Amino acid sequence: AANFRDDIKAYYLARSGVTFAIAMLEDDDKTDQNYDSLNELWAQKIPPIPLGDGFVSVEITDEDSRINVNKISTGFGTVTGDNMRSFMVRFLEQFELGEDAADAIADWTDMDDFERIPGGAESNYYESLEDPYEAKNKPFDSLQELRLIKGLENETYNKVKKFLAVNSDGWININTAGKEVIMSLSDNLSREIADEILAFRVENPFPTKQDFKNNISMSEDVYNEISKFVDVKSNYFSIISRGEVNQSQKIIRAVVMRQNNKANILYWRVE
């Protein structure tokens, strides 16, 4: 009975953390609607907060700092599916993967059962496994589905998951993206330029794309190549909220879309 009581309390503490995170994101949108960066309040690590009989801790991550795997076959805006495939290949090559894994992701999300050449995988491949299943041929509902993809099982998935997303418009926020994602924007974007971007934005986040262009020493051609991929504003955020009471812990993982000063929940999972 005591454990059941503590579980319930921990769950509601975790829920309160999600509510707190949503309020923080909505308030940020009201006070600064032009850009989002890692030096804003929502991006800071919040230590465990004593509340009631336990503690709650909250972590907010910008989903627009990550590559959306659901866009690899469709693209977005002026970015084509081929553009997204090249983007994904450059990213995966940093983890000793590449075209095969990118094609397998695209095959999982596209609407047909034709394998991409050379490294795609459709139902024919997955149904030949010891524990067979069909290719989904629909967008990912959660990032954990990547573990079903040929070449992205277990250890490989754990290496790449923090750089990938399934909920976003597709544009990468240059103020919040990690180095691995930034370097994937173009074959011509060097490690030195990526380091320059990371160093500059610590004290001077880019309020506009033009400001990004004016302050980073890259050529006009490189900027034109990557500009269609990037933005300085974010609309999608993931929230991890942990509630702890004695020996009981509940974790809620949520993804929200923020628009017009309002954040709506897209994904909710309790652990």
ABEGO torsion letter per residue (X at the ends): XAAAAAAAAAAAAAAAAAAAAAAAAAAAAAABAABBBAABAAABBBBBBBBEABBBBBBBBBAAABBBAAAAAAEBEABBAAAAAAAAAAAAAAAGBEAAAAAAAAAAABABABBBOAABBBAAAAAABABBBBBAGBBBABAAAAAABBGABGAAAAAAAAABBABBAGBBBAAABBAAAAAAABAABBAAAAAAAAAAAAABBBABAAAAAAABBBBAAAAAAAAAABBABBABBBBBBBBBBEABBBBBBBBBBBBGGBBBBABBBBX
